[in-house]
């Protein structure tokens, strides 16, 4: 049985599309107890998986937002200092 959390994930991340419809149909079949261990490829799902594997293999991801590490370190230290005072020499 497909976990409920997966359905929530699909609903939140995928817009209404043929891919989402195919995934929802597959989930319904699995919940109904259909044995889907082997079967024909579902083209829209297979194409999505293939394109994601290719994209991730090439390292094409959303540009990372470089976190301001030093600013975060300063904030962390100041919070520690506020909470713990001079108990720790930070």
Backbone as CSV, one residue per row, in Angstrom:
resi,resn,N_x,N_y,N_z,CA_x,CA_y,CA_z,C_x,C_y,C_z
1,UNK,0.843,-1.174,0.000,0.000,0.000,0.000,0.889,1.239,0.000
2,UNK,0.554,2.185,-0.837,1.332,3.427,-0.895,1.078,4.241,0.363
3,UNK,2.131,4.770,0.966,1.944,5.563,2.181,1.128,6.824,1.912
4,UNK,0.338,7.214,2.867,-0.461,8.422,2.740,0.428,9.634,2.500
5,UNK,1.552,9.682,3.169,2.452,10.825,3.034,2.875,11.027,1.578
6,UNK,2.986,9.942,0.816,3.354,10.066,-0.588,2.265,10.804,-1.350
7,UNK,1.009,10.489,-1.065,-0.108,11.181,-1.725,-0.083,12.666,-1.406
8,UNK,0.207,12.987,-0.162,0.296,14.392,0.243,1.412,15.075,-0.533
9,UNK,2.542,14.407,-0.646,3.683,14.943,-1.385,3.309,15.215,-2.838
10,UNK,2.664,14.255,-3.474,2.244,14.413,-4.871,1.298,15.604,-4.994
11,UNK,0.328,15.688,-4.097,-0.652,16.771,-4.165,-0.012,18.142,-3.978
12,UNK,0.995,18.215,-3.144,1.617,19.510,-2.859,2.658,19.921,-3.894
13,UNK,3.318,18.944,-4.505,4.432,19.287,-5.391,4.110,19.263,-6.875
14,UNK,3.126,18.473,-7.262,2.850,18.358,-8.693,1.587,19.111,-9.072
15,UNK,1.683,19.957,-10.092,0.470,20.605,-10.566,-0.410,19.563,-11.273
16,UNK,-1.650,19.906,-11.475,-2.538,19.003,-12.210,-1.940,18.837,-13.600
17,UNK,-1.651,17.588,-13.946,-0.968,17.292,-15.207,-1.137,15.806,-15.503
18,UNK,-0.770,15.386,-16.703,-0.828,13.950,-17.002,0.053,13.125,-16.060
19,UNK,1.203,13.669,-15.646,2.081,12.952,-14.717,1.374,12.735,-13.386
20,UNK,0.792,13.775,-12.854,0.084,13.659,-11.570,-1.085,12.686,-11.685
21,UNK,-1.828,12.764,-12.764,-2.955,11.851,-12.968,-2.480,10.409,-13.014
22,UNK,-1.382,10.144,-13.719,-0.849,8.781,-13.818,-0.399,8.278,-12.451
23,UNK,0.247,9.133,-11.672,0.696,8.732,-10.332,-0.505,8.459,-9.438
24,UNK,-1.504,9.347,-9.485,-2.707,9.139,-8.664,-3.424,7.847,-9.046
25,UNK,-3.491,7.544,-10.339,-4.114,6.297,-10.790,-3.348,5.083,-10.271
26,UNK,-2.034,5.156,-10.316,-1.207,4.060,-9.824,-1.404,3.867,-8.319
27,UNK,-1.485,4.950,-7.579,-1.717,4.867,-6.134,-3.069,4.216,-5.864
28,UNK,-4.104,4.618,-6.609,-5.436,4.027,-6.429,-5.401,2.521,-6.678
29,UNK,-4.697,2.109,-7.722,-4.592,0.679,-8.026,-3.881,-0.068,-6.909
30,UNK,-2.809,0.515,-6.389,-2.064,-0.138,-5.303,-2.914,-0.229,-4.035
31,UNK,-3.675,0.824,-3.745,-4.534,0.801,-2.566,-5.644,-0.223,-2.704
32,UNK,-6.059,-0.461,-3.934,-7.121,-1.440,-4.182,-6.578,-2.862,-4.108
33,UNK,-5.270,-2.988,-3.928,-4.667,-4.306,-3.771,-4.198,-4.929,-5.075
34,UNK,-4.192,-4.144,-6.135,-3.741,-4.685,-7.421,-2.256,-5.031,-7.325
35,UNK,-1.913,-6.204,-7.812,-0.520,-6.638,-7.837,0.156,-5.998,-9.030
36,UNK,0.959,-5.010,-8.758,1.610,-4.269,-9.827,3.123,-4.407,-9.765
37,UNK,3.582,-5.569,-9.300,5.017,-5.786,-9.203,5.665,-5.630,-10.571
38,UNK,5.039,-6.179,-11.560,5.531,-6.082,-12.933,4.375,-5.664,-13.815
39,UNK,4.681,-4.924,-14.818,3.655,-4.496,-15.742,4.265,-3.598,-16.785
40,UNK,3.442,-3.154,-17.692,3.969,-2.284,-18.746,4.394,-0.940,-18.164
41,UNK,5.344,-0.339,-18.832,5.783,0.989,-18.413,4.629,1.971,-18.543
42,UNK,4.583,2.916,-17.669,3.622,4.008,-17.781,4.428,5.153,-18.376
43,UNK,4.222,5.429,-19.662,5.128,6.348,-20.374,5.377,7.677,-19.677
44,UNK,4.340,8.334,-19.207,4.538,9.661,-18.619,5.379,9.591,-17.344
45,UNK,5.215,8.534,-16.557,6.020,8.374,-15.334,7.454,8.011,-15.707
46,UNK,7.614,7.095,-16.644,8.957,6.686,-17.074,9.733,7.852,-17.672
47,UNK,9.058,8.671,-18.478,9.732,9.822,-19.084,10.167,10.822,-18.022
48,UNK,9.319,11.031,-17.024,9.679,11.942,-15.941,10.905,11.421,-15.188
49,UNK,10.883,10.142,-14.845,12.009,9.547,-14.115,13.287,9.643,-14.942
50,UNK,13.200,9.291,-16.222,14.381,9.365,-17.096,14.928,10.785,-17.184
51,UNK,14.043,11.770,-17.320,14.515,13.157,-17.437,15.134,13.647,-16.123
52,UNK,14.578,13.216,-14.990,15.140,13.616,-13.699,16.504,12.957,-13.473
53,UNK,16.630,11.699,-13.833,17.935,11.020,-13.695,18.974,11.723,-14.549
54,UNK,18.609,12.058,-15.778,19.545,12.753,-16.666,19.918,14.125,-16.108
55,UNK,18.929,14.866,-15.639,19.172,16.202,-15.086,20.090,16.129,-13.869
56,UNK,19.814,15.185,-12.970,20.612,15.085,-11.752,22.008,14.524,-12.027
57,UNK,22.115,13.640,-13.007,23.417,13.084,-13.370,24.331,14.167,-13.928
58,UNK,23.748,15.099,-14.664,24.535,16.187,-15.238,24.823,17.280,-14.222
59,UNK,24.240,17.145,-13.053,24.469,18.146,-12.016,23.683,19.418,-12.241
60,UNK,22.650,19.339,-13.074,21.842,20.528,-13.339,20.774,20.615,-12.256
61,UNK,21.034,21.462,-11.332,20.091,21.656,-10.240,19.823,23.145,-10.116
62,UNK,18.833,23.469,-9.337,18.558,24.876,-9.093,19.803,25.509,-8.494
63,UNK,20.125,26.714,-8.913,21.328,27.345,-8.367,21.224,27.471,-6.856
64,UNK,22.258,27.057,-6.154,22.199,27.128,-4.696,22.252,28.574,-4.230
65,UNK,21.494,28.842,-3.224,21.580,30.155,-2.596,22.640,30.038,-1.516
66,UNK,23.751,30.667,-1.773,24.849,30.582,-0.819,24.415,31.197,0.499
67,UNK,24.438,30.384,1.516,24.038,30.860,2.841,25.145,31.739,3.403
68,UNK,24.767,32.827,4.026,25.775,33.704,4.646,26.290,33.075,5.934
69,UNK,27.226,32.164,5.795,27.711,31.362,6.921,28.224,32.226,8.068
70,UNK,29.048,33.204,7.757,29.613,34.024,8.836,28.526,34.794,9.570
71,UNK,27.542,35.284,8.839,26.436,35.991,9.487,25.650,35.041,10.391
72,UNK,25.427,33.817,9.922,24.710,32.836,10.740,25.522,32.444,11.962
73,UNK,26.839,32.298,11.790,27.705,31.984,12.934,27.645,33.107,13.969
74,UNK,27.700,34.345,13.512,27.629,35.484,14.427,26.295,35.489,15.169
75,UNK,25.206,35.269,14.449,23.888,35.223,15.085,23.829,34.108,16.121
76,UNK,24.320,32.935,15.761,24.322,31.790,16.679,25.108,32.120,17.944
77,UNK,26.281,32.676,17.759,27.121,33.021,18.919,26.468,34.085,19.788
78,UNK,25.828,35.065,19.145,25.188,36.120,19.944,23.996,35.575,20.716
79,UNK,23.262,34.641,20.144,22.151,34.018,20.858,22.690,33.212,22.032
80,UNK,23.751,32.446,21.813,24.362,31.700,22.915,24.823,32.643,24.018
81,UNK,25.434,33.734,23.616,25.924,34.699,24.603,24.754,35.295,25.382
82,UNK,23.666,35.611,24.695,22.485,36.173,25.362,21.898,35.179,26.351
83,UNK,21.827,33.921,25.947,21.216,32.895,26.799,22.144,32.484,27.931
84,UNK,23.376,32.230,27.620,24.314,31.680,28.601,25.229,32.723,29.222
85,UNK,25.184,33.927,28.701,26.046,34.966,29.250,27.506,34.647,29.003
86,UNK,28.317,34.881,29.977,29.744,34.650,29.828,30.162,33.270,30.309
87,UNK,29.183,32.379,30.463,29.520,31.023,30.910,30.481,30.363,29.926
88,UNK,30.311,30.705,28.649,31.208,30.172,27.631,31.855,31.342,26.938
89,UNK,33.134,31.263,26.739,33.837,32.322,26.058,33.724,32.094,24.552
90,UNK,32.725,32.714,23.986,32.446,32.495,22.561,32.873,33.713,21.768
